[in-house]
Amino acid sequence: MIVMAAFTDGFATRNRVQTQRLAELTTFRIGGPATVAVLDAREDLAEALERGARWLGKGANLLVGDEGLPMPVVRLGRDFDFIREAGAGVLAVGAATDLAKLVNHCIAHGLAGPEGLAGVPATVGGALRMNAGTVHCWTLDFVRRVEVVLPGRDQPEWIERSAMPAVYRSSGLPAGTLFLGCELALTPGDPQALKERGGKLKKAKADSQPLALPSAGCVFKNPSKELPAGKLIDQLGLKGARVGGVEVSPVHANFIVNPGRDALAQDVVRLVRRIRRTAFKERGVVLEMEIEAWACPDELRAHPAELSDEHP
Ligand SMILES: Cc1cc2nc3c(=O)[nH]c(=O)nc-3n(C[C@H](O)[C@H](O)[C@H](O)COP(=O)(O)OP(=O)(O)OC[C@H]3O[C@@H](n4cnc5c(N)ncnc54)[C@H](O)[C@@H]3O)c2cc1C
């Protein structure tokens, strides 16, 4: 169904606007309805910003509530989907570009670095926002500068990487920053060697993660290098724990999976409560969410001491 009323007619004509269940647009396959626009035309950016939209990438790090969202959800489209040479070893990349496409491009052109992100499902915008990473590297390791719209502003601007206090799973820029693209500064590498490195990483992920089932990746940030969240949850005996349609993956305990593709966000919230409460009571560890939650109960961000013991 086309919902022209959500944006002006011109916007809706140039961009694709419809009401959609966000379960269809997230890797978790969970989430209620919203008005979703694909912002193909850069000239319409100001209108999307005015409407206080939420920005959606590949939906690989998201839990969306069952009631859906009252505000529009916007995905960057055509004008933001590009990889261009911008000098020796420098690429200009749009935020809508699929990260896998960027990784493959760099491997084929002998540009080293991004192959260390092989197998991470993301758009470039989502990867910048989350500073997505693996054991080898983080997204912001190769970035020279980013094009963003800062919260409260209405114009894009470029920010140098040196001005970004990037940390584990965060770009360091304020919440609500919109990423439009970036420039990467890359070093030369042998395409065959880069391909092998990326391939090994993908295989390691396939061997240790439940990639065939819907999930949003790792649910919790690792409390420390010595104690990854998955190892802790496993030690707590919660591997395989189920609530409604979701379970703690028997393959990797920091993944919650939706095997029947019919789970509710509230199932995830209840299972997360059980895990966080148990980790705090038995080990004194405060597990923090790595997954972003939209239109979900505040308890996901509460200190576990404030949560009730009531288990579903
Ligand atoms: C099977 C699986 C494996 C995974 N493995 C890894 C891994 O190894 N390492 C890792 O770091 N992550 C991993 N993840 C999580 C996910 O891949 C990353 O968090 C990724 O960066 C999400 O990108 P996205 O485009 O899907 O963002 P989304 O999930 O769509 O959005 C995530 C957040 O970014 C915001 N956002 C999206 N696009 C933009 C934009 N253009 N500007 C501003 N904000 C934006 C959204 O508003 C939201 O707040 C995995 C996920 C899955 C499902």
The ligand as a Tripos MOL2 file, in Angstrom:
@<TRIPOS>MOLECULE
LIG
   53    58     1     0     0
SMALL
NO_CHARGES

@<TRIPOS>ATOM
      1 C1         24.4280  -13.0220   11.7200 C.3       1 LIG1
      2 C2         24.9490  -11.7060   12.1960 C.ar      1 LIG1
      3 C3         26.3140  -11.5500   12.4300 C.ar      1 LIG1
      4 C4         26.8190  -10.3280   12.8850 C.ar      1 LIG1
      5 N1         28.1710  -10.2080   13.1040 N.ar      1 LIG1
      6 C5         28.6720   -9.0180   13.4890 C.ar      1 LIG1
      7 C6         30.0770   -8.8480   13.6830 C.ar      1 LIG1
      8 O1         30.8760   -9.7430   13.4680 O.2       1 LIG1
      9 N2         30.5110   -7.6210   14.1030 N.ar      1 LIG1
     10 C7         29.6680   -6.5780   14.3290 C.ar      1 LIG1
     11 O2         30.1230   -5.4770   14.6850 O.2       1 LIG1
     12 N3         28.3270   -6.7170   14.1480 N.ar      1 LIG1
     13 C8         27.8220   -7.8970   13.7400 C.ar      1 LIG1
     14 N4         26.4670   -8.0380   13.5700 N.ar      1 LIG1
     15 C9         25.5950   -6.8790   13.8050 C.3       1 LIG1
     16 C10        25.4330   -5.9900   12.5540 C.3       1 LIG1
     17 O3         25.9680   -6.6350   11.4350 O.3       1 LIG1
     18 C11        26.1510   -4.6440   12.7440 C.3       1 LIG1
     19 O4         25.7380   -3.9750   13.9150 O.3       1 LIG1
     20 C12        25.9280   -3.7010   11.5670 C.3       1 LIG1
     21 O5         26.7470   -2.5610   11.7300 O.3       1 LIG1
     22 C13        24.4780   -3.2640   11.4110 C.3       1 LIG1
     23 O6         24.3650   -2.4960   10.2180 O.3       1 LIG1
     24 P1         22.9230   -2.2550    9.5760 P.3       1 LIG1
     25 O7         23.1090   -1.5280    8.3220 O.co2     1 LIG1
     26 O8         22.1960   -3.5480    9.5140 O.co2     1 LIG1
     27 O9         22.2770   -1.3100   10.6630 O.3       1 LIG1
     28 P2         20.7630   -1.3970   11.2810 P.3       1 LIG1
     29 O10        20.6510   -2.6720   12.0290 O.co2     1 LIG1
     30 O11        19.7880   -1.1540   10.2070 O.co2     1 LIG1
     31 O12        20.8010   -0.1830   12.2600 O.3       1 LIG1
     32 C14        21.5780   -0.2520   13.4420 C.3       1 LIG1
     33 C15        21.6610    1.1640   14.0370 C.3       1 LIG1
     34 O13        22.3580    1.9790   13.1030 O.3       1 LIG1
     35 C16        21.5210    3.0610   12.7150 C.3       1 LIG1
     36 N5         21.7690    3.3550   11.3100 N.ar      1 LIG1
     37 C17        21.6400    2.5670   10.2270 C.ar      1 LIG1
     38 N6         22.0000    3.2310    9.1150 N.ar      1 LIG1
     39 C18        22.3650    4.4660    9.5260 C.ar      1 LIG1
     40 C19        22.8320    5.6280    8.8640 C.ar      1 LIG1
     41 N7         23.0170    5.6920    7.5410 N.pl3     1 LIG1
     42 N8         23.1100    6.7260    9.6260 N.ar      1 LIG1
     43 C20        22.9200    6.7090   10.9530 C.ar      1 LIG1
     44 N9         22.4840    5.6530   11.6300 N.ar      1 LIG1
     45 C21        22.2100    4.5440   10.9190 C.ar      1 LIG1
     46 C22        20.1010    2.6270   12.9760 C.3       1 LIG1
     47 O14        19.2720    3.7720   13.1770 O.3       1 LIG1
     48 C23        20.2940    1.8110   14.2220 C.3       1 LIG1
     49 O15        20.3720    2.6660   15.3350 O.3       1 LIG1
     50 C24        25.9400   -9.2450   13.1010 C.ar      1 LIG1
     51 C25        24.5640   -9.3790   12.8370 C.ar      1 LIG1
     52 C26        24.0780  -10.5960   12.3890 C.ar      1 LIG1
     53 C27        22.6130  -10.7230   12.1020 C.3       1 LIG1
@<TRIPOS>BOND
     1     1     2 1
     2     2     3 ar
     3     2    52 ar
     4     3     4 ar
     5     4     5 ar
     6     4    50 ar
     7     5     6 ar
     8     6     7 ar
     9     6    13 1
    10     7     8 2
    11     7     9 ar
    12     9    10 ar
    13    10    11 2
    14    10    12 ar
    15    12    13 ar
    16    13    14 ar
    17    14    15 1
    18    14    50 ar
    19    15    16 1
    20    16    17 1
    21    16    18 1
    22    18    19 1
    23    18    20 1
    24    20    21 1
    25    20    22 1
    26    22    23 1
    27    23    24 1
    28    24    25 2
    29    24    26 1
    30    24    27 1
    31    27    28 1
    32    28    29 2
    33    28    30 1
    34    28    31 1
    35    31    32 1
    36    32    33 1
    37    33    34 1
    38    33    48 1
    39    34    35 1
    40    35    36 1
    41    35    46 1
    42    36    37 ar
    43    36    45 ar
    44    37    38 ar
    45    38    39 ar
    46    39    40 ar
    47    39    45 ar
    48    40    41 1
    49    40    42 ar
    50    42    43 ar
    51    43    44 ar
    52    44    45 ar
    53    46    47 1
    54    46    48 1
    55    48    49 1
    56    50    51 ar
    57    51    52 ar
    58    52    53 1
@<TRIPOS>SUBSTRUCTURE
     1 LIG1         1 GROUP 0 **** ****
